[in-house]
Amino acid sequence: MYISTIQLPEAFDEGLVITLVGYSIVFTALVVLYFFFTGVSKLLNTNLRNKLRREGKHEIADLPNITGEETAAISMALYLYKELHDEESNVITIKKVSKTYSPWSSKIYGVRNFRR
C-alpha cells in the first residue's frame, strides 16, 4: 500500500496560529466585557438601594429588580401607545399632475438604436 502525505505550505501553519489567537482574543474580550457590565450593573443597583435606605425610602429600596424582558415589554407598550395617535390618520390626498410627459418614460430614447 502506498500512502502519500500531503505537504502543507508554511503559510498555512502561520495562518492557523493567527486564526486561533484571534478567536481566543475575541472570545476572551467578550467574556471579560460580560462580567464587567454585569458587575457594574450590580454595583450601581446596590449603591442606589443604599442611598434610598439612607433617605428613609425603604419600600422603594426593597422592590425586586426588573428583568430585561420586563423592560423590553414596557418600552414596546409605550412605543406602540405613542404610535397609535397619529396626527393625520385616514387622510388620502390625490393630486392630478398637469405635465404627464417625462423623458424617462419616452420610447424615442430607447436603449438599443440600430444603425444600418
C-alpha positions as CSV (number, residue, x, y, z in Angstrom):
1,M,0.0,0.0,0.0
2,Y,1.2,3.4,-0.8
3,I,0.0,6.2,1.4
4,S,1.0,9.7,0.4
5,T,1.3,12.5,2.8
6,I,0.2,16.0,1.8
7,Q,2.8,18.7,2.4
8,L,1.1,21.8,3.7
9,P,2.8,25.1,3.0
10,E,4.4,27.0,5.9
11,A,1.9,29.9,5.5
12,F,-0.9,27.5,6.4
13,D,0.6,26.9,9.9
14,E,1.1,30.6,10.5
15,G,-2.4,31.3,9.3
16,L,-3.8,28.7,11.6
17,V,-2.0,30.1,14.6
18,I,-3.1,33.7,13.8
19,T,-6.7,32.4,13.5
20,L,-6.7,30.6,16.8
21,V,-5.1,33.5,18.6
22,G,-7.5,36.0,17.1
23,Y,-10.6,33.9,18.0
24,S,-9.3,33.4,21.6
25,I,-8.7,37.1,22.0
26,V,-12.2,38.0,20.8
27,F,-14.0,35.4,22.9
28,T,-11.9,36.3,26.0
29,A,-12.7,40.0,25.5
30,L,-16.4,39.1,25.2
31,V,-16.4,37.2,28.4
32,V,-14.5,40.0,30.2
33,L,-17.0,42.6,28.9
34,Y,-19.9,40.4,30.0
35,F,-18.6,40.2,33.6
36,F,-17.7,43.9,33.6
37,F,-21.1,45.1,32.6
38,T,-22.8,42.6,34.9
39,G,-20.7,43.8,37.8
40,V,-21.2,47.5,37.1
41,S,-24.9,46.9,36.9
42,K,-25.0,45.2,40.3
43,L,-22.7,47.8,41.8
44,L,-24.9,50.7,40.7
45,N,-28.0,48.9,41.8
46,T,-26.6,48.3,45.4
47,N,-25.4,51.9,45.6
48,L,-28.9,53.2,44.6
49,R,-30.6,50.9,47.1
50,N,-28.2,52.0,49.9
51,K,-28.8,55.7,49.1
52,L,-32.6,55.1,49.2
53,R,-32.4,53.4,52.5
54,R,-30.3,56.2,54.0
55,E,-33.0,58.7,52.8
56,G,-35.7,56.6,54.6
57,K,-37.4,55.2,51.5
58,H,-37.2,51.5,52.5
59,E,-40.3,50.5,50.5
60,I,-38.8,51.6,47.2
61,A,-35.4,50.1,48.0
62,D,-36.9,46.7,48.8
63,L,-38.7,46.4,45.4
64,P,-37.5,43.5,43.3
65,N,-35.2,44.1,40.3
66,I,-36.9,44.5,36.9
67,T,-35.6,42.0,34.3
68,G,-34.6,42.8,30.8
69,E,-37.7,41.1,29.4
70,E,-40.0,43.3,31.6
71,T,-38.1,46.4,30.5
72,A,-38.5,45.4,26.8
73,A,-42.2,44.8,27.3
74,I,-42.8,48.1,29.0
75,S,-40.8,50.0,26.3
76,M,-42.6,48.3,23.5
77,A,-46.0,49.1,25.0
78,L,-45.1,52.7,25.4
79,Y,-43.8,52.8,21.8
80,L,-47.0,51.3,20.4
81,Y,-49.2,53.6,22.5
82,K,-47.4,56.6,21.1
83,E,-47.5,55.3,17.6
84,L,-51.3,54.9,17.6
85,H,-52.1,58.6,18.0
86,D,-51.1,59.9,14.5
87,E,-51.9,63.5,13.6
88,E,-53.0,62.8,10.1
89,S,-54.8,59.4,10.2
90,N,-57.1,58.3,7.4
91,V,-56.4,61.2,5.1
92,I,-55.8,60.4,1.4
93,T,-54.7,63.1,-1.0
94,I,-54.7,62.6,-4.7
95,K,-53.4,65.4,-6.9
96,K,-53.6,65.3,-10.7
97,V,-50.3,66.3,-12.3
98,S,-50.8,68.5,-15.3
99,K,-47.5,67.6,-17.0
100,T,-47.7,63.8,-17.7
101,Y,-44.8,63.7,-20.2
102,S,-41.5,62.5,-18.8
103,P,-38.3,61.8,-20.8
104,W,-37.8,58.7,-18.5
105,S,-40.9,57.1,-19.9
106,S,-40.5,58.2,-23.5
107,K,-40.0,55.4,-26.1
108,I,-38.0,57.5,-28.6
109,Y,-35.0,57.3,-26.3
110,G,-34.7,53.5,-26.5
111,V,-31.7,51.6,-25.2
112,R,-30.9,50.0,-28.5
113,N,-30.7,52.1,-31.6
114,F,-29.7,50.0,-34.6
115,R,-27.8,51.7,-37.4
116,R,-27.8,50.1,-40.8
